[in-house]
Amino acid sequence: MSTPEVTSRVERVFTQVFGPRTPFATSLSRLDEPRWNSLKHMEFLVSLEQEFGVRFDGADATDMTSIPDVVERIGNKLA
């Protein structure tokens, strides 16, 4: 799966979890978005697992703090 395809699907999941009031950006990080708190982070990760058919471990959860990190980690799991 190409990076643009992964990014598009991540954007769709992000919008479902955070809603339309939280704008998606390919450079977005948890530090930039106050709504991306620990509870929403876990909800986002679970939704990504369902979308992509992958599993994240604790290291993934702590390392995936930005959209670029999320896209890269998913790409690696799908490779």
C-alpha positions in Angstrom: 0.0 0.0 0.0 1.4 3.4 -1.0 2.1 6.2 1.5 -0.7 8.4 0.0 -3.2 5.5 0.4 -2.2 5.0 4.0 -2.4 8.7 4.7 -5.9 8.9 3.2 -7.1 6.1 5.3 -5.5 7.6 8.4 -7.2 10.9 7.7 -10.6 9.2 7.4 -10.1 7.4 10.8 -8.8 10.6 12.4 -11.9 12.5 11.3 -14.1 9.7 12.6 -12.4 9.7 16.0 -11.8 13.5 16.5 -14.7 14.9 14.5 -14.8 17.7 11.9 -13.8 20.4 14.5 -10.3 19.0 14.7 -8.6 19.6 11.4 -6.4 16.9 9.9 -2.9 17.8 8.7 -0.2 15.5 7.5 2.2 17.3 9.9 -0.1 17.3 12.9 1.3 16.1 16.3 -0.2 15.5 19.7 1.5 18.6 21.0 -0.2 20.7 18.4 -3.8 19.5 19.1 -5.2 19.8 22.7 -8.1 17.4 21.8 -5.5 14.6 21.0 -5.4 13.6 24.7 -4.5 10.1 26.0 -8.0 8.8 25.8 -8.5 10.0 22.2 -5.1 8.6 21.4 -6.1 5.1 22.5 -9.4 5.4 20.6 -7.5 6.5 17.5 -5.1 3.6 17.8 -7.9 1.0 18.2 -9.7 2.5 15.2 -6.5 2.3 13.2 -6.0 -1.3 14.2 -9.5 -2.1 12.9 -9.1 -0.1 9.7 -5.8 -1.6 8.7 -6.0 -5.1 10.3 -2.8 -4.5 12.4 -2.0 -4.6 16.1 0.0 -2.0 18.0 2.0 -2.8 21.1 2.9 -0.4 24.0 6.0 0.9 22.2 3.9 1.7 19.2 1.4 3.6 21.3 4.0 5.8 22.9 6.0 6.4 19.7 3.0 7.3 17.5 2.7 10.9 18.6 2.2 12.5 15.2 0.5 11.8 11.9 3.9 11.2 10.1 4.8 8.6 12.9 1.4 7.0 12.5 1.7 6.7 8.7 5.2 5.4 8.9 4.4 2.8 11.6 1.4 1.5 9.7 3.4 1.4 6.5 6.0 -0.7 8.2 3.4 -3.1 9.6 1.8 -3.6 6.2 5.2 -4.1 4.4 
